[in-house]
């Protein structure tokens, strides 16, 4: 089953985030005596998990693109009694159609190994990319691209493209920054990024604060055979 989770801030707060007292998970606003949760650095999954587990009102700080509709994927609940009924039904069906056959000893599993010529070894990666605006897709020149924990870096050209001056390794982290834009980090994936031009989008460095309005729409998936059979037995 899927459920849509829509986040919005109808009444925006005009307080200055930098004036808040920094606390765990956000900042304390002395004007309204509330903790404002900082969602700006969270992934979509972290935001979804937060609102799945929280109750009551939430005052939050978001990037504009984070105020949207999320699709929440939920695993269907399975009752142990229904599992036993399902297993019994399948067993009876197999007995009804089974035919006698001579016993055969199971064949020993053969272990296959990929020839060494097919093994992928990626010790170093030539990393290329293109940085664009998340608003209109236009290229962003002059963006700083730095290897985290070092002073090694480069800047994007007039078309937003760059090639990192040092060979990278899997799980190295690049930091993309520019005045007026949000700073982003990117973890290098050895197999996916090797030899490709990796896209990166940056957005304006502004935030939206205020009381969060949460709207959820419950959507039930089309029922399959087992769901209809379960309903028939009243389970």
Backbone torsions as a table, in degrees:
resi	resn	phi	psi	omega
1	UNK	NA	144.8	179.0
2	UNK	-116.6	149.9	178.1
3	UNK	-138.7	131.3	177.8
4	UNK	-88.1	132.7	179.8
5	UNK	-119.6	113.7	-177.2
6	UNK	-108.2	126.9	179.7
7	UNK	-112.0	137.2	177.0
8	UNK	-152.2	162.5	176.1
9	UNK	-126.4	94.7	-176.9
10	UNK	-63.3	-41.2	-177.7
11	UNK	-117.4	106.5	-174.9
12	UNK	-80.2	142.1	178.7
13	UNK	-83.4	139.1	-178.3
14	UNK	-102.1	6.7	179.7
15	UNK	-70.1	157.6	-179.8
16	UNK	-90.3	119.0	-179.1
17	UNK	-57.9	-37.3	-177.4
18	UNK	-67.0	-15.7	178.5
19	UNK	-88.6	-6.5	-178.7
20	UNK	-75.4	151.0	172.0
21	UNK	-80.2	121.1	-176.2
22	UNK	-71.6	125.4	177.1
23	UNK	-127.2	172.5	-179.2
24	UNK	-61.3	122.6	176.9
25	UNK	87.3	-2.8	-179.1
26	UNK	170.5	-144.2	-178.8
27	UNK	-138.3	148.5	-179.7
28	UNK	-95.4	123.0	179.4
29	UNK	-94.3	113.6	-178.6
30	UNK	-72.0	-21.7	-178.9
31	UNK	-66.6	-42.3	-179.7
32	UNK	-113.6	2.7	178.4
33	UNK	55.3	47.3	179.1
34	UNK	-132.8	154.2	172.5
35	UNK	-89.6	124.0	177.5
36	UNK	-94.5	114.8	-178.3
37	UNK	-72.3	131.3	-179.2
38	UNK	-92.2	105.6	-180.0
39	UNK	-96.5	-3.6	-169.9
40	UNK	-62.2	-27.9	-179.4
41	UNK	-99.5	6.7	-176.8
42	UNK	-89.1	151.8	172.4
43	UNK	-82.1	169.1	177.5
44	UNK	-58.0	-41.7	-178.7
45	UNK	-63.6	-41.2	179.6
46	UNK	-65.5	-37.4	177.7
47	UNK	-66.2	-44.3	179.0
48	UNK	-61.4	-46.3	-179.8
49	UNK	-60.7	-37.2	-179.9
50	UNK	-61.8	-51.0	-174.9
51	UNK	-77.8	-13.9	173.0
52	UNK	-75.2	-26.6	-173.6
53	UNK	-108.6	-12.1	-175.8
54	UNK	-92.8	147.7	174.4
55	UNK	-125.1	150.6	-179.9
56	UNK	90.9	-175.8	-176.6
57	UNK	-77.8	147.3	178.0
58	UNK	-128.8	131.7	172.6
59	UNK	-105.8	126.6	-171.5
60	UNK	-136.6	164.0	175.0
61	UNK	-118.4	124.6	-175.1
62	UNK	-130.6	158.8	162.1
63	UNK	-82.7	148.7	-175.2
64	UNK	-53.3	-39.6	-176.2
65	UNK	-72.2	-10.9	179.7
66	UNK	-83.6	-14.6	177.5
67	UNK	-87.0	93.3	-172.0
68	UNK	-156.2	-170.9	176.9
69	UNK	-100.5	124.5	178.1
70	UNK	-104.5	144.5	174.3
71	UNK	-99.9	117.8	-177.3
72	UNK	-97.6	122.0	177.9
73	UNK	-96.3	123.2	-178.7
74	UNK	-120.2	139.1	177.9
75	UNK	-78.1	136.7	179.4
76	UNK	-67.2	144.8	177.3
77	UNK	-75.5	140.4	179.6
78	UNK	-124.6	122.7	179.1
79	UNK	-85.0	138.6	179.2
80	UNK	-57.3	-39.0	-179.3
81	UNK	-63.4	-38.3	178.3
82	UNK	-67.7	-35.0	178.2
83	UNK	-64.6	-39.7	178.2
84	UNK	-65.1	-41.7	178.8
85	UNK	-62.9	-42.1	-179.6
86	UNK	-64.8	-42.5	179.8
87	UNK	-64.4	-40.5	179.4
88	UNK	-66.0	-39.2	179.4
89	UNK	-63.5	-42.4	179.3
90	UNK	-66.6	-41.0	-179.7
91	UNK	-61.9	-43.9	179.2
92	UNK	-64.0	-37.9	179.1
93	UNK	-64.9	-39.8	179.8
94	UNK	-68.8	-38.0	178.3
95	UNK	-65.8	-34.4	-177.5
96	UNK	-69.8	-30.6	-175.8
97	UNK	-106.3	-1.7	-176.4
98	UNK	-69.9	143.2	176.4
99	UNK	-115.8	143.5	178.5
100	UNK	-64.8	139.7	178.5
101	UNK	-145.9	155.5	-179.5
102	UNK	-68.7	142.2	-179.4
103	UNK	-67.8	137.7	178.5
104	UNK	-127.1	137.7	177.3
105	UNK	-74.8	137.7	179.3
106	UNK	-63.2	139.2	178.7
107	UNK	-75.6	142.1	178.9
108	UNK	-66.8	134.9	179.4
109	UNK	-70.8	132.2	178.8
110	UNK	-94.7	129.3	179.6
111	UNK	-87.0	120.0	179.1
112	UNK	-106.7	144.2	-179.1
113	UNK	-129.2	135.3	-179.3
114	UNK	-65.9	131.6	177.6
115	UNK	-54.6	147.9	-175.5
116	UNK	-60.3	-27.3	-178.5
117	UNK	-69.0	-15.2	-178.7
118	UNK	-100.6	-6.7	-179.3
119	UNK	-71.9	141.2	-177.4
120	UNK	-99.5	122.3	174.5
121	UNK	-121.2	124.1	-176.5
122	UNK	-131.5	83.5	-178.6
123	UNK	-80.2	-33.1	-179.6
124	UNK	-138.1	149.6	-173.5
125	UNK	-130.1	128.5	170.4
126	UNK	-85.1	112.0	-170.5
127	UNK	-101.5	122.8	175.8
128	UNK	-123.0	153.0	179.2
129	UNK	-159.9	173.2	175.9
130	UNK	-138.0	130.5	-176.8
131	UNK	-108.6	128.1	-179.0
132	UNK	-130.7	167.5	178.0
133	UNK	-81.1	136.2	177.9
134	UNK	-73.2	-14.8	-178.6
135	UNK	-78.8	-51.1	-175.5
136	UNK	-129.1	2.2	177.8
137	UNK	78.0	8.0	-179.5
138	UNK	-74.4	148.6	-179.3
139	UNK	-66.8	148.0	-178.7
140	UNK	-115.2	103.6	176.6
141	UNK	-81.1	155.9	174.9
142	UNK	77.5	12.4	177.9
143	UNK	-76.8	131.6	178.3
144	UNK	-78.4	132.0	177.8
145	UNK	-124.0	110.0	-172.5
146	UNK	-126.3	140.7	174.6
147	UNK	-73.9	123.8	-176.4
148	UNK	-59.4	134.5	179.8
149	UNK	83.6	9.9	-179.6
150	UNK	-144.0	178.2	175.5
151	UNK	-108.6	10.9	-179.3
152	UNK	-82.0	129.9	-179.2
153	UNK	-170.7	-174.6	179.4
154	UNK	-154.8	-179.2	176.4
155	UNK	-130.7	155.1	179.7
156	UNK	-75.9	151.5	-179.3
157	UNK	-86.0	-167.6	-176.2
158	UNK	-63.5	-22.3	179.2
159	UNK	-101.1	10.9	178.3
160	UNK	79.2	7.4	-176.9
161	UNK	-95.6	157.6	177.1
162	UNK	-156.6	159.3	169.6
163	UNK	-130.8	123.0	-174.9
164	UNK	-67.3	135.4	-172.9
165	UNK	-72.8	-8.5	-178.2
166	UNK	-126.3	140.2	175.4
167	UNK	-64.4	136.6	-177.2
168	UNK	-107.6	167.0	177.1
169	UNK	-121.8	161.9	179.0
170	UNK	-56.4	136.5	179.2
171	UNK	78.1	2.2	168.0
172	UNK	-63.2	150.0	-177.6
173	UNK	-117.5	127.3	175.7
174	UNK	-102.4	141.1	179.0
175	UNK	-111.1	123.8	179.0
176	UNK	-105.2	125.1	-177.4
177	UNK	-146.7	149.6	176.6
178	UNK	-161.8	143.7	-178.1
179	UNK	-60.7	128.1	179.4
180	UNK	90.7	-5.0	179.1
181	UNK	-119.2	153.8	177.9
182	UNK	-68.2	141.9	177.3
183	UNK	-82.7	134.1	-179.2
184	UNK	-124.3	148.5	173.9
185	UNK	-113.1	147.1	-179.7
186	UNK	-135.7	123.8	177.5
187	UNK	-90.7	127.1	-175.7
188	UNK	-72.8	131.3	175.7
189	UNK	-103.9	116.6	-172.6
190	UNK	-55.3	-48.9	-175.1
191	UNK	-79.8	-41.5	-173.6
192	UNK	-73.1	-36.0	-171.1
193	UNK	-92.5	-13.1	-174.7
194	UNK	-62.5	120.6	174.6
195	UNK	74.8	4.8	-178.7
196	UNK	-108.1	162.6	174.5
197	UNK	-95.7	106.5	-172.9
198	UNK	-82.8	127.3	178.6
199	UNK	-79.8	144.7	177.0
200	UNK	-143.5	131.9	179.2
201	UNK	-117.1	137.4	175.7
202	UNK	-118.8	149.1	179.8
203	UNK	-122.1	168.0	-179.7
204	UNK	-60.9	141.2	-178.8
205	UNK	-84.6	80.1	175.8
206	UNK	-142.2	154.8	-177.4
207	UNK	-127.4	163.6	178.3
208	UNK	-124.4	126.7	-179.1
209	UNK	-123.9	153.3	176.5
210	UNK	149.8	-177.3	178.0
211	UNK	-70.2	131.5	-174.8
212	UNK	-87.2	128.1	173.5
213	UNK	-98.9	123.1	-176.5
214	UNK	-110.9	123.7	177.6
215	UNK	-122.7	127.3	-179.7
216	UNK	-119.7	137.3	177.4
217	UNK	-119.6	119.9	-177.7
218	UNK	-86.4	125.2	-179.9
219	UNK	-124.2	122.6	179.4
220	UNK	-94.6	135.0	179.1
221	UNK	-72.6	159.5	178.3
222	UNK	-61.1	132.3	-175.3
223	UNK	-78.2	133.8	178.9
224	UNK	-92.7	-167.5	-175.6
225	UNK	-60.2	-48.5	-175.7
226	UNK	-66.2	-34.5	177.9
227	UNK	-65.3	-41.8	179.7
228	UNK	-68.1	-39.2	179.0
229	UNK	-65.7	-40.0	178.8
230	UNK	-61.7	-42.5	179.4
231	UNK	-65.0	-34.5	179.6
232	UNK	-62.3	-41.3	-179.7
233	UNK	-82.1	-4.9	178.6
234	UNK	75.7	22.7	-178.3
235	UNK	-84.3	NA	NA
